[in-house]
Amino acid sequence: MTKSKSTPITPELYDYVLAHNPPLDAVQRGLVEITHQRIPDMAEMQSAQEQGPLLAFLVRLIGARHIVEVGTFTGFSALSMAQALPPDGTLIACDVSEEWTAYGREAWAQAGVSDRIQLRIAPALDTLRAMPADPHIDLVYLDADKANYIPYWEEVVPRMRPGGLIVADNVLFHGQVTDPEVTGPALAIREFNDHVRADERMEAVMLTVADGVTVARRR
């Protein structure tokens, strides 16, 4: 068995990482806090704090102008990416909850990026299938129901422009992906990971960031 070189992340080390990343601004910080205050039982669905600056970095790195987010929750990741877009950039945010995304709408308005975000309250597969079929998407952030990760992938890959990125969250699923008896969402993620690895249209790397993040580039 290959020995891991990953450093165990203690609370102190996690604080150190956050302190050496671009800091969250007041709106981002407020959205993180209100999510934990208002819906504490679901707050773990929010992207990790270090993922906001990472997503913004990737948006700027590839000069993204057209982003699709599958799974918005309370809007932290959408906010982070929209703030990194140019003024004429667009982000289509797919979710099914008016209640949860209401927090995001408020934060997006406070940050002055509402005009860059188009929230689609509908099953994400319906939204994706209604998009133009030509390769026009620069970046996709996938963080929704795990059972549909492969169908989401298959809808967005043909619509990615060459060099575009798909960023998939929760690809380690709390470490459960290595359990041979796993079922449910963890099994769906394991099958998704195998699907990504076999897809010759994309080149992908899996990173031990937060609950696991795969970054895949359209060839």
N, C-alpha and C positions, 0 to 999 in steps of 0.2 A: 504493500500500500504506500502510495506517495505521501510523504510527510508535508503537512501544511506549513507554510511560512506566514500565515495570517496571524496578526497580533490580536489576542483576546481583547475585546473592547469593554473596559470597565466604565462605570459612570464618569470617573474622573477623566479618562482618556476620551470619552465621547464629548465631554464639555470642551476638552482641548481641541478636538477636531472642529467643533462648531466655532470656537474662538478664532481658528485660523482659516476659516472659510469666509466668503463674503457674508456680512451680517444680514439678517432679515431686516427689512425696513419696518416702520411702525405699522403699516397696513398688514403686511405679512404676519408680523408678530401678533397683532390683534386677532387675525383670523385663526391662527394656531390656538391661541388662548381661548377664544370663544367656542371653538369646536370642542375643546376638552371640557369647558364649563357647561355647555348646553347639551351635548350628547356624549357624555363620557363613556358610555358603553359601546359606542361605535367609533370613538376617536382614533382607534388604531387603524382605521381605514384611510386616514389621512396620510399622504406621502410624508416620509421622514423629513425632518428639518433640513438635513444636508442635501436632500434631493432637489429642493427648490433651486439653490444656486447651481447645482449640477445641470439641471434642465435648462436654466437660463444660459449657462455657459455653452451648452450644445446648440441652442438656438442661434447664438451669436457666432459660434464656431463655423457653422455651415451656411450662415446667412439666410436662415429660414424666413420665409414670408407666408407660407401656408402650412398651418399646423392642424392636426386632428387629435383630439384627446378622447379616448374611449374610457369613460368612468371619471366623473368630475367630483363627486361627493360634495364637500363644502368649498371647493374652488381654490385651494392653496396652490396646487401644481399649475392650474390654468393661469392663475394670477402671476406666478413666477415666470412662466413662458411668455405671456402676453406683454409683460413689462420689458422683455428682451426683444420683442418684435419691433421692426420699424413702424412708424405711424400708420402706414398703409397696409400693414400685415394683418392677417386674419387667423383666428383660432376657432375652429368648430368644436364645441364641447358637447359631448354626448352623455346624457344621463336620463334616468327615469324618475327622479325625485324632485318635485318642486320644492319640498320642504328643505332638503339639505342644500340644494343649489341656491336657495334664497340667501344663505349666508355669503356665498360666493358673489352673487349679484351685488350685494351691498359693498363688499370689499373691492370688487372691480370698479365700482363707481367711485369709491373713495380714492382709489389709485389712479383714476383717470384713464382706464383702459377698457371701459365697457364697449367702446366703439370697435375694438379689435376682436371681441369675443362674441360669437354667435352660439347661443345655448340652444340645443335641440333636445327637448323633452320627448323622448320616444325610444323604443328599442333601438339600440345602437346599430344592429345589423340592418334595420330598415333605413336608418340615416346613411350608413356607408354605401348601401346598394343604390341609393338615390344620387350619389355623387357622380360626376363625370368619370368615365372609364379611362380617360387618358392619364398618363403619368404626370401628375401635377402637385402631389403632396411632398413637402420637404421633410416633415418630421411628424411622427405619430407617437403619442404616449399612451401605452396600453396598461390600464389599471382598473379593470372592471371584473365582472363575474368570470370566474376561472373556467367554467365549463365551456364558455364560448371563445376562449383565447384563440383556438385554431381557426374557427370560422372568421373571427375578426381579422386574424393574420391573412387569411386567404382573400379577404375583401380588400385589404389595404396594400398588400405587396404589389399587385399589378398597377396600382394607382401611385406608387412611389416614383419620383423622378430618380434617375441615376445619381448615386451619391447621397440620396435621402436616408434618413435614419428612422428606425423603429426602436423605441425604448420600452421594454416590457418589465413591469414591476412584479415582485413577489415570486420570482422564479425558483427560490429555495423553499418557499412555503413553510416557514418556521422549522426548516430542517427535515420535514416529513417526506420529501421527495426520494430519499434513499431507503425508505421503508418498503420492502417488497410486498407487504400486506396492505398498503395504504389504499384508501378509497376516497370517493368524493372529490372535493376541490384539489386536494394534494395530488391525487392520481391524474386529474385533468392537467395540472401544471407539469407533471412528469411527462405526460404524453405530448404536451406542447413543447417542452424542451427538446424532446427527441425529434419532433416535427421541424423545429427551427434548425437543428443541427444537420438535418438531411436536406434542407432546402437550398439548392444550388443557385437560386436567384439572389441569395443574400449571403453576406459574410457576417458572422456574429461572434461576439465575445460575451461570456457570462462573468459578472463581477460580484464579489461578496460585499456589496453596498447595501446597507439596511437589510431587507429581507430577500436580497438577491435581485440584481438588475441585469438584464441582457440588453446589449446595444448592438443592433444589427444594421448593416449598411447595404443598400441596394446596389448590386453590381452594375 
